[in-house]
Amino acid sequence: MKCFVTGASGFIGANLVHELNARGHEVKIIARTESDLRGLKGAQFKKIAGDVSDRNALESAMRGCDWCFHVAASYHLWLRDYAPMYAANVEGTRNVIEAAANAGCSRIVYTSTVGCIGLPKSVEGVMTPTDETTPVAETQMSNHYKLSKWKAEVVARDLAAKGLPVVIVNPSAPIGPRDVKPTPTGKVIVDFLNREMPAYLDTGLNWVHVRDVAIGHILAAEKGRVGERYILGNAEGNWTMKQAFDVLAEITDLPAPRFQVPYSVALMAAHVDERISKLTGKAPKAPLAGVRMAKYKMFFNPQKAIRELGIPQTPPKQALADAVNWFREHGFVKKP
């Protein structure tokens, strides 16, 4: 297949390009001139200069492509002005999907986030992971990033309802190779390796290998039902932060942080940090949005993607080990 990928310079996008190459697909990407393409080293692709704001350029570049993967997103938990993020995530999504449909793409895979899935609740101390059917509303989007992605997913669902061949995927917390920036989840691992993680919050994520997420995108193009959402996660990956650090300690022989920060203390520190950021213009080390999200254990059930798509289930411990090895091999670890 001839494939068009937005967001190819990002963590998921770069791994998707490599997986498309591995399966013999031709790849065309759109990226700004200044984009960091280190994650695409060794991949085969044709680059078109531009971004998701130019619908005409998108449609022209997509002509002749069979599949479109819209992975690009503006991901920030703190900005002085959030308008550009909404423009990129919401209107950019509309531009890409409509351009892909006009260009004749037979499948359009839109990358959303589990932030648009209803959060699990603890009942008598038992946390039940949620799935694509869990009720959720716009009012539950607790920060600008989540709200912008929610509005973008609404656009994708509406266009699918109008007959456009859109399939939606909702990755959980990917980890693994080619996390060049790194992502917030990857930075947790880097900070652990550099002994800069003295404490942790009582939170949790659904940890999944980024390779499985990339393959899940391809499977969504092959097998996904139009208009449906698929959580791209790992059925065994619902770990608290403490569990993840304990596994990292086992992998690396480095001690896991022992001190758990009370949520109220972290929240107060984040408020102070953001006040300083408003004065300096520099992003806070602990954004308030991130601390508020950490109040909840983001545990999810990916059985629909396992059953309908056949998404691989690499053990989360292996995903963490692969991330550790990649960060070490690429100079992210500064301390012995």
Buried (B, 14 or more C-beta within 10 A) or exposed (E): BBBBBBBBBBBBBBBBBBBBBEEEBBBBBBBEEEBEBEBBEEBEBEBBEBBBEBBEBBBEBBEEBBBBBBBBBBBBBBBEEBEEBBBBBBBBBBBBBBBBBBBEBEBBBBBBBBBBBBBBEEEEEEBEBBBBEBEBEEEBBBBBBBBBBBBBBBBBBBBBEEEBBBBBBBBBBBBBBBBBBBBEBBBBBBBBBBBEBEEBBBBBBBBBBBBBBBBBBBBBBBBBEBBBBBBBBBBBBBBBBBBBBEBBBEBBEBEBBEEEBEBEEBBEBBEEBBEEBEEEEEBBEBBBBBBBBBBBBBBBBBBBBBEBBEBBBBEBBEBBBBBBEBBEEBEBBEEE
